[in-house]
């Protein structure tokens, strides 16, 4: 694999993972809203850290049962074991647990950025991710990817990402509004007792 192919494969891997996780997280957020009641406009940001490992678990199960996730199918990527076959559910769950710790930095913002960059730097040189190396798995192309399919994937990813970003912005706006409403109540209560 030459340097250009390694960089493209690294970008495809991150893009496929991004789409797959968003496709799991969006329904989970909707479920949370339904469970917590209509009074909750959007879920609290803390739920993201709880839902990401769940989404990674769902990703592993979907891959094991269906042979691909939507993102990997669209970009013609596959995860294989050392023999070239589909890894077991247990191996995929261990892989995604390692992705959570070593590839996503447990979702902790400053650490996550460093871990992402180090992983990308490794992948773009054509080296396997450390967790793939340890678990005997590999991400490879399963076939050629047409320019049209690549463009369609980019549009779908952009659309799903915009919906996700809208949700994140809504969460932040709701959190900020609730914070200021609570702060206003504390001031008015404190002002009544002080004067």
URCOR-V897380 format. One record per backbone hydrogen bond with DSSP energy under -0.5 kcal/mol. CO is the residue of the C=O (numbers start at 1). NH is the residue of the N-H. Records with the same first field share a line. If there is no record, write none. Layout:
# URCOR-V897380
CO=NH  NH
This chain:
# URCOR-V897380
2=6
3=7
4=8
5=9
6=10
7=11
8=12
9=13
10=14
11=15
12=16
13=17
14=18
15=19
16=20
17=21
18=22
19=23
20=24
21=25
22=26
24=28
25=29
26=30
27=31
28=32
29=33
30=34
31=35
32=36
33=37
37=40
39=41
44=47
45=48  49
46=50
47=51
48=52
49=53
50=54
51=55
52=56
53=57
54=58
55=59
56=60
57=61
58=62
59=63
60=64
61=65
62=66
63=67
69=73
70=74
71=75
72=77
73=76
76=142  143
78=80  140
80=138
81=84
85=81
88=92
89=93
90=94
91=95
92=96
93=97
94=98
95=99
96=100
97=101
98=102  103
99=103  104
100=106
104=107
105=108
107=109
108=112
109=113
110=114
111=115
112=116
113=117
114=118
115=119
116=120
117=121
118=122
119=123
120=124
121=125
122=125  127
123=126
129=133
130=134
131=135
132=136  137
136=82
138=80  140
140=78
144=146
146=150
147=151
148=152
149=153
150=154
151=155
152=156
153=157
154=158
155=159
156=160
157=161
158=162
159=163
160=164
161=165
162=166
163=167
164=168
165=169
166=170
167=171
168=172
169=173
170=174
171=175
172=176
173=177
174=178
175=179
176=180
177=181
178=182
179=183
180=184
181=185
182=186
183=187
184=188
185=189
186=190
187=191
188=192
189=193
190=194
191=195
